[in-house]
Amino acid sequence: MTDTIHKLRNAAGHRGTGGVTYWRVEGSLLEVGAMRLVGFFTWNAQSFSERWARRLGMAAMAISRPFAYAASRTFATRLLHTLLRGVSQDRLDLLGEEYFQYVLKPQMRREAVEKLLAAVRSGEEIVLVSQLLDHVLRPLANHFGISSFVANRMEFRDGYATGRLLSPVVRPRGPLAWIASGSIDGRVPREKLLSRLGWPEPALDGATQPAARPPAPVGRAVAALGDVPRVERLPVRETVANRHILLVGVTGFIAKVWLVDLLENVPNIRKITLLIRRNRNTSAQRRFEKIIEESPAFDTLQARHGRQLGAFLKDKVEVVEGDVSQPGLGLDAATQDRLAKSLDLVVNSAGLTDFNPDLREALASNVDSAVHLLGFLRQCNQAGLMHLSTCYVVGMRDGRVGEELHDNYNPTQDANFDAQREIDSLREMIARIETRAESPELDRALRRQALGRAGDPAAVPSEQLEGVLKRNRARWARNRLLRVGLRRAQHLGWPNTYTFTKSLGESILSRHGQDLPIAIVRPSIVESSERSPFSGWNEGINTSGPLSYLLGTNFRQLPTNERKCLDVIPVDMVSRGMSLIAAAIIARRNARMYQLATSAINPVNMARSIELTGLAHRKHYRTQQGIEHWLKVKFETIPVSKQRYERLSIPMQKAVISGINRVAVILRMKKAPLAKQERDLLRAEKLIELYEPFILHNEHVFECENARLLSAALPPEERGLFAFDPESIDWWDYWINIHIPALRRWCYPLMEGRPLESRAPRELDWSAQAARASAVSAPPSDPLWRSS
């Protein structure tokens, strides 16, 4: 039947402009009652306890409903829907889609379906009418390509149903309506429909809803406060045209998306130079070529340029080999001099994203890079700097976080804290640990460890012993520096080494770059793209991916603060913000600090994000076969307190399983029976500990007014390309239809040790001759041009 519907819908062509036709769903397309629908919603509540409580309510309703129905069909309908009090709108939307897909659609009468589609094909403006909830009628209407419907609607407060139906109520048909059922034509004249519903004349028009999902509410106005530069007009294309940009960190997720956006949406940019570090066996140029050949992020560019993509990139993009953590950015003198004279903007998107790395690596990536960028910037004739940091440099504190840049910032607000003195102290600590790693005492300890307790030289062959000692010495130093960095960060109020060293880098830029055109950009948790380079692009094992993966297993209880905002932002929203800020720096109208976040303008709290993640996993597993997937549909993670988590979840389970394995050792069993389960629980416990600062502690609300001010200054024709508008994000659609499917496609396989979907490398022509041909066929310099 689905194929028939699609064929008929495609054949319908344009619609006519005749009068409205009301089509009653019950009695024509199918026979359905509200009782079964409400039962489906209550049977699929989030937690087990809630499911059973609502089932008891359904049992009571089954007894009382005949009496309520006899008294008043409208009252009976209202009474029935009180059972949905406390159910989230997100859950009703998803379960409504599921109920239509798996329950109603198989029951629809084929002759009625063809009759309805014939009416649509003939140009009639159909309005479906049903006693079901709009959460079910909306997917049904969209299935038939119908733009409007009339259905019952729940009242919601803060995203949860109050149990009250909004007026007017579509009451059930009469008690003997089933006798008249059987007609495949559901048309009902307007007057007759009003009479059957018991509504006054104006009520029908007011109750008609669009089949499209309601748009996100309009965000609040934005106003410039304090010393933020006033920007009346900011045309990004005009400002960035014929400019030269140095981009550092293009191998990362954010920079790759921004590079694509620039190449697509600013066709008149003069040159983008990419600073890429050489790997052990791979040159910088070859690393870039492999990115272009393999990354799906460049699919849209390939669709436009085809085999000429390599030539187009050769004309617009230059690769230089260097290292931002080295003096002079690791560039030779001639390249430094050439770039210093030509560059208009330096963008640093490089940096470690590991929460707790080796302290040496963290300082080199997040602090030394800031020092060397400042030195390079002072050599440049006119270049500004956009430096990417993170919102979470604010550390372990609560409340609203403004967009101010503070020198010597520390979360504990210690007035004696000095960032430069702290950096010097960390370097001294690193030197002491490295000296200790080479000491004779440690060498003897490592040698005893390698040779075993008996000190038997035969335990490790002599030709391998030095290699083992070298690896163990490096591991000892790395582990020591990892622990030292984490302890120092937490002592000063940061949750991890990453945010600690990122903040130190900001302090360096703030202290020594006050006279330079610098803007620090703080994104929050950067996740899957909403629309560009295409909807649902993600890369690698990053940010919240491991946690959302855990929520898709049989894991049940996550310790969290339900009210706390999980500040997630799509990567292409960050990219658009970066384009605005880049234009502002070039125009010298930039603020010193920009936060690219959603919690202040379009918040989604932890309770909602956990439920949305569970619903997204449910939608996937509902399409799969097998008992394992059926169980995962039934097991949804719920937010709990830390005390309940420790008492009933992973810590308790791990203690029980560890006890069983210890007994197995005592009984001299060859293998602990639950060793794998113990390892899995330990990994999950460590993962939750890692994310606790972001899901349990620190109720941050990050302001993002500075970027919204720049967005308000865009000319109308550029708003679709560069607007930073987090208020426009529909979190339900993003989480369920974009973000979790993107993680499932691009990230979960890596977590499971599986390869990503195979794709042939792009075959590109990098020759100069192809570059000239590409330049000839390039699009005109039209400010309205956009890559298709």
HELIX and SHEET records of a PDB file:
HELIX    1   1 THR A    2  ALA A   11  1                                  10    
HELIX    2   2 ALA A   34  TRP A   43  1                                  10    
HELIX    3   3 PHE A   48  ALA A   71  1                                  24    
HELIX    4   4 ARG A   73  HIS A   81  1                                   9    
HELIX    5   5 THR A   82  LEU A   84  5                                   3    
HELIX    6   6 GLN A   89  TYR A   99  1                                  11    
HELIX    7   7 PHE A  100  LEU A  104  3                                   5    
HELIX    8   8 LYS A  105  GLN A  107  1                                   3    
HELIX    9   9 ARG A  110  ARG A  121  1                                  12    
HELIX   10  10 ASP A  134  PHE A  144  1                                  11    
HELIX   11  11 ALA A  177  ALA A  180  1                                   4    
HELIX   12  12 ARG A  190  LEU A  197  1                                   8    
HELIX   13  13 GLU A  201  ALA A  207  1                                   7    
HELIX   14  14 VAL A  236  VAL A  240  1                                   5    
HELIX   15  15 PHE A  253  ASN A  265  1                                  13    
HELIX   16  16 ALA A  284  GLU A  294  1                                  11    
HELIX   17  17 PRO A  296  PHE A  298  5                                   3    
HELIX   18  18 ASP A  299  HIS A  305  1                                   7    
HELIX   19  19 GLY A  306  GLN A  308  5                                   3    
HELIX   20  20 LEU A  309  LYS A  316  1                                   8    
HELIX   21  21 PRO A  327  GLY A  330  5                                   4    
HELIX   22  22 ALA A  333  SER A  342  1                                  10    
HELIX   23  23 LEU A  359  LEU A  363  1                                   5    
HELIX   24  24 ALA A  364  ASP A  368  3                                   5    
HELIX   25  25 SER A  369  GLN A  379  1                                  11    
HELIX   26  26 CYS A  391  VAL A  394  5                                   4    
HELIX   27  27 ALA A  419  ALA A  437  1                                  19    
HELIX   28  28 PRO A  440  LEU A  451  1                                  12    
HELIX   29  29 PRO A  457  ALA A  459  5                                   3    
HELIX   30  30 SER A  462  LEU A  492  1                                  31    
HELIX   31  31 THR A  497  HIS A  512  1                                  16    
HELIX   32  32 GLY A  545  LEU A  551  1                                   7    
HELIX   33  33 VAL A  571  ILE A  586  1                                  16    
HELIX   34  34 MET A  606  TYR A  621  1                                  16    
HELIX   35  35 ILE A  627  LYS A  634  1                                   8    
HELIX   36  36 LYS A  642  LEU A  648  1                                   7    
HELIX   37  37 ILE A  650  ILE A  666  1                                  17    
HELIX   38  38 ALA A  675  ILE A  695  1                                  21    
HELIX   39  39 GLU A  705  ALA A  712  1                                   8    
HELIX   40  40 PRO A  716  GLU A  718  5                                   3    
HELIX   41  41 ARG A  719  PHE A  722  1                                   4    
HELIX   42  42 PRO A  726  SER A  728  5                                   3    
HELIX   43  43 TRP A  731  ASP A  733  1                                   3    
HELIX   44  44 TYR A  734  HIS A  739  3                                   6    
HELIX   45  45 ILE A  740  TRP A  746  1                                   7    
HELIX   46  46 TYR A  748  MET A  751  1                                   4    
HELIX   47  47 ALA A  768  VAL A  776  1                                   9    
SHEET    1   A 5 ARG A 187  VAL A 188  0                                        
SHEET    2   A 5 VAL A  20  ARG A  24 -1                                        
SHEET    3   A 5 GLU A 125  LEU A 133  1                                        
SHEET    4   A 5 SER A 148  ASN A 152  1                                        
SHEET    5   A 5 THR A 208  PRO A 210 -1                                        
SHEET    1   B 2 MET A 154  ARG A 157  0                                        
SHEET    2   B 2 TYR A 160  LEU A 165 -1                                        
SHEET    1   C 7 VAL A 317  GLU A 321  0                                        
SHEET    2   C 7 LYS A 271  ILE A 276  1                                        
SHEET    3   C 7 HIS A 244  VAL A 248  1                                        
SHEET    4   C 7 LEU A 345  ASN A 348  1                                        
SHEET    5   C 7 GLY A 384  LEU A 388  1                                        
SHEET    6   C 7 ILE A 518  PRO A 523  1                                        
SHEET    7   C 7 MET A 593  LEU A 596  1                                        
SHEET    1   D 2 GLY A 399  VAL A 401  0                                        
SHEET    2   D 2 HIS A 700  PHE A 702  1                                        
SHEET    1   E 2 ILE A 525  GLU A 527  0                                        
SHEET    2   E 2 VAL A 568  PRO A 570  1                                        
SHEET    1   F 2 GLN A 557  PRO A 559  0                                        
SHEET    2   F 2 ILE A 638  VAL A 640  1                                        
END                                                                             
